[in-house]
Amino acid sequence: MKLGVVGKGGAGKTTVAALLAEAYVAEGRRVVAIDTDSNPNLGISMGLSLEETEAVPVLPRSMLVGVQGDVTADELIGEYGTDTPVGATLLSAIKVTEAGAGCTCGGHATVRSLLSDALADRADVTLIDMEAGLEHLSRSGGTLAHADVLLVVMEPSRKGVLTAARTLPLAEELGIPFTVGLGNKAKRPDDRRFFEDLCAEHGVPLAGVVPHDDDVVAAGRTGRCLTASSAPAVRAEIDAVIAHLDALTG
């Protein structure tokens, strides 16, 4: 499965991506997680220190991966992949380190070639943590054009659900087979009902609703890894989301 995780800024998609990676590994699946945010923090959420995250090598721009490309997936993971404490392999596709360095289109092209079929023999799940917004869906060729599922993380607000609704036609135009919403940070008693009602109103398939958890907040503030045992209610919902995605993709 090739799973893109998207959403508006602050929705919690990097935390969700890390929790999904850990949960998939716990099921015995081989996971490659690709951080495409120009301000990469997925490594921290997956248990690396700040220093280790900063040291993750960035993929060369516009590299074509595959038997007809510049390198094979094995070569690329061997040189640029970083093992993480949650058990997934991390790749960093994009990183902005200086002003005026130009656009990041080449990095997105590399990710697109990775998602074609290049990682099929190295990963059961390829998980892509995208930068905030929808611009990556409008790039030439579409960064996530080869994804199987697009998961739109939504905070409990009308704007969060509207972002998911606006994503649906873009993903369909790219040919992504499935796009679903995932409610996150549900704190009020009526938050689940809010997601269910508003998603139904705007035609957004709802994969689940992740509850608010104080330990998730604490992990974000301290920069530590959020493990399954520290937030059992969150993990239970993540497991249910994985089961939903498995049922979608067969």
VMD Tcl script that draws the C-alpha trace (Angstrom):
set ca {
  {0.00 0.00 0.00}
  {1.16 3.51 -0.85}
  {-0.49 5.91 1.58}
  {-0.29 9.70 1.37}
  {-1.05 11.69 4.54}
  {-2.18 15.25 3.86}
  {-4.11 18.05 5.56}
  {-4.12 21.70 6.51}
  {-1.40 23.07 8.78}
  {-1.81 22.12 12.43}
  {-4.15 19.19 11.79}
  {-1.61 16.74 13.23}
  {-0.73 14.79 10.10}
  {2.92 14.19 11.06}
  {1.86 12.71 14.40}
  {-0.76 10.58 12.63}
  {1.82 9.46 10.06}
  {4.21 8.36 12.82}
  {1.47 6.50 14.69}
  {0.42 4.73 11.49}
  {4.03 3.74 10.79}
  {4.44 2.28 14.27}
  {1.12 0.44 14.11}
  {1.91 -1.07 10.71}
  {5.31 -2.26 11.98}
  {3.62 -3.79 15.02}
  {1.54 -5.86 12.59}
  {4.74 -7.21 11.03}
  {4.69 -5.05 7.91}
  {7.77 -3.46 6.35}
  {7.31 0.31 6.36}
  {9.15 3.03 4.46}
  {8.12 6.52 5.60}
  {8.93 9.48 3.35}
  {9.01 12.99 4.80}
  {8.24 15.50 2.04}
  {7.76 18.50 4.30}
  {10.26 21.28 3.62}
  {10.46 21.63 7.42}
  {10.96 17.90 8.17}
  {9.95 16.65 11.62}
  {8.68 13.13 10.96}
  {11.93 11.67 12.29}
  {11.33 13.25 15.70}
  {7.81 11.81 15.84}
  {9.29 8.40 14.98}
  {11.76 8.48 17.86}
  {14.90 10.09 16.45}
  {16.55 12.91 18.33}
  {16.67 16.38 16.83}
  {20.33 15.83 15.96}
  {19.57 12.48 14.31}
  {16.66 13.97 12.38}
  {18.80 16.84 11.14}
  {21.43 14.31 10.00}
  {19.02 12.28 7.83}
  {20.37 12.66 4.26}
  {18.06 14.36 1.79}
  {17.26 12.55 -1.46}
  {18.84 14.12 -4.56}
  {16.42 16.22 -6.55}
  {14.93 14.83 -9.78}
  {16.49 11.39 -9.26}
  {14.59 8.65 -11.09}
  {14.24 5.44 -9.13}
  {13.66 2.02 -10.66}
  {15.23 -0.42 -13.08}
  {15.15 2.18 -15.87}
  {16.20 5.08 -13.63}
  {19.33 6.45 -12.00}
  {19.31 4.07 -9.02}
  {17.38 1.08 -7.77}
  {15.20 1.26 -4.67}
  {17.71 -0.98 -2.85}
  {20.56 1.40 -3.65}
  {18.56 4.44 -2.64}
  {17.39 3.01 0.69}
  {20.88 1.73 1.43}
  {22.40 5.18 0.94}
  {19.64 7.49 2.13}
  {17.41 5.41 4.42}
  {17.57 5.82 8.20}
  {16.30 3.21 10.64}
  {14.01 4.64 13.33}
  {13.09 3.44 16.84}
  {9.52 2.63 15.74}
  {10.92 0.12 13.25}
  {10.23 1.97 10.00}
  {12.82 3.22 7.52}
  {12.79 7.00 7.08}
  {13.58 8.87 3.87}
  {13.80 12.66 3.72}
  {12.81 14.00 0.31}
  {12.83 17.75 0.80}
  {14.55 20.19 3.13}
  {14.91 23.95 2.83}
  {18.20 25.06 4.38}
  {18.83 28.41 2.73}
  {16.83 31.36 1.42}
  {16.48 31.76 -2.32}
  {17.51 28.18 -3.08}
  {14.74 27.67 -5.62}
  {11.62 25.52 -5.68}
  {11.40 21.96 -4.36}
  {9.83 20.51 -7.52}
  {12.81 18.22 -8.13}
  {12.37 16.57 -4.73}
  {8.72 15.92 -5.48}
  {9.72 14.37 -8.81}
  {11.97 11.94 -6.95}
  {9.11 10.96 -4.64}
  {6.82 10.45 -7.63}
  {9.31 8.04 -9.21}
  {9.69 6.22 -5.88}
  {5.96 5.67 -5.70}
  {5.60 4.22 -9.19}
  {6.56 0.64 -8.35}
  {10.13 1.10 -7.24}
  {9.55 0.23 -3.57}
  {7.26 -2.73 -4.13}
  {9.92 -5.26 -3.14}
  {11.21 -3.27 -0.16}
  {8.05 -2.14 1.62}
  {4.63 -3.50 2.42}
  {3.55 0.04 3.26}
  {5.03 3.23 1.83}
  {3.80 6.16 3.89}
  {4.25 9.72 2.64}
  {3.94 12.64 5.08}
  {3.16 15.59 2.82}
  {3.61 19.29 3.53}
  {0.53 21.24 4.57}
  {-1.94 22.42 1.96}
  {-2.97 21.22 -1.49}
  {-0.18 22.58 -3.69}
  {1.54 19.19 -3.96}
  {-1.57 17.85 -5.69}
  {-1.30 20.49 -8.41}
  {2.33 19.85 -9.39}
  {3.03 18.62 -12.90}
  {2.48 14.87 -12.77}
  {1.24 15.07 -9.17}
  {3.59 14.06 -6.35}
  {1.10 11.47 -5.13}
  {-0.13 10.32 -8.54}
  {0.89 6.72 -7.77}
  {-0.61 6.60 -4.27}
  {-3.26 4.00 -3.50}
  {-4.93 5.98 -0.72}
  {-4.98 9.63 0.31}
  {-5.68 10.18 4.01}
  {-6.74 13.75 4.81}
  {-6.21 14.56 8.49}
  {-8.82 17.01 9.80}
  {-9.00 18.99 13.01}
  {-12.50 19.41 14.50}
  {-13.37 22.56 12.58}
  {-15.40 23.37 9.49}
  {-12.20 24.51 7.74}
  {-10.59 21.12 8.38}
  {-13.47 19.24 6.77}
  {-13.69 21.72 3.88}
  {-10.00 21.10 3.15}
  {-10.79 17.39 2.84}
  {-13.76 18.14 0.59}
  {-11.57 20.28 -1.70}
  {-8.99 17.49 -1.82}
  {-11.41 14.89 -3.16}
  {-11.76 16.16 -6.76}
  {-8.01 16.85 -7.03}
  {-7.17 13.31 -5.92}
  {-9.76 11.87 -8.30}
  {-8.26 13.87 -11.17}
  {-4.84 12.43 -10.36}
  {-6.30 8.93 -10.44}
  {-5.80 8.12 -6.76}
  {-8.26 5.27 -6.13}
  {-9.32 6.16 -2.58}
  {-9.45 9.38 -0.58}
  {-10.72 9.36 3.00}
  {-10.85 11.81 5.87}
  {-9.51 11.18 9.37}
  {-10.81 13.29 12.23}
  {-8.13 14.20 14.74}
  {-7.87 15.92 18.15}
  {-11.45 15.04 19.07}
  {-11.84 16.46 22.59}
  {-15.46 17.52 23.07}
  {-18.15 14.86 23.59}
  {-19.82 15.89 20.34}
  {-16.67 16.01 18.18}
  {-17.18 12.56 16.66}
  {-20.75 13.46 15.72}
  {-19.46 16.76 14.30}
  {-17.06 14.91 11.98}
  {-19.69 12.36 10.99}
  {-22.33 14.99 10.16}
  {-20.09 17.47 8.34}
  {-18.24 14.80 6.37}
  {-21.57 13.35 5.27}
  {-22.73 16.83 4.25}
  {-19.66 17.40 2.08}
  {-19.27 13.86 0.74}
  {-16.04 13.04 2.59}
  {-15.69 9.32 3.45}
  {-14.70 9.15 7.13}
  {-12.10 6.54 8.09}
  {-12.16 7.27 11.81}
  {-11.84 9.87 14.54}
  {-8.69 10.00 16.68}
  {-9.38 11.27 20.20}
  {-7.50 14.04 21.95}
  {-4.90 12.65 24.33}
  {-2.83 14.63 26.83}
  {0.18 12.41 26.16}
  {0.06 13.30 22.47}
  {0.23 16.97 23.44}
  {3.06 16.31 25.90}
  {5.01 14.35 23.30}
  {4.70 17.21 20.84}
  {5.92 19.73 23.40}
  {8.92 17.69 24.50}
  {9.78 16.34 21.06}
  {9.67 12.73 22.15}
  {8.29 9.72 20.33}
  {4.68 8.78 21.02}
  {4.53 5.03 21.59}
  {1.51 2.79 21.38}
  {1.43 2.04 25.10}
  {1.39 5.71 26.09}
  {-1.90 6.49 24.36}
  {-4.01 3.31 24.16}
  {-7.22 5.06 23.05}
  {-5.36 6.75 20.21}
  {-3.69 3.49 19.21}
  {-7.02 1.66 19.21}
  {-8.43 4.18 16.74}
  {-5.29 4.03 14.58}
  {-5.63 0.23 14.44}
  {-9.26 0.65 13.37}
  {-8.20 3.09 10.65}
  {-5.65 0.58 9.34}
  {-8.34 -2.10 9.22}
  {-10.57 0.32 7.30}
  {-7.81 1.08 4.79}
  {-7.04 -2.62 4.35}
  {-10.70 -3.28 3.60}
  {-10.72 -0.45 1.03}
  {-7.66 -1.67 -0.85}
  {-8.38 -5.38 -0.57}
}
mol new
graphics top color blue
foreach p $ca { graphics top sphere $p radius 0.5 }
foreach p [lrange $ca 0 end-1] q [lrange $ca 1 end] { graphics top cylinder $p $q radius 0.2 }
display resetview
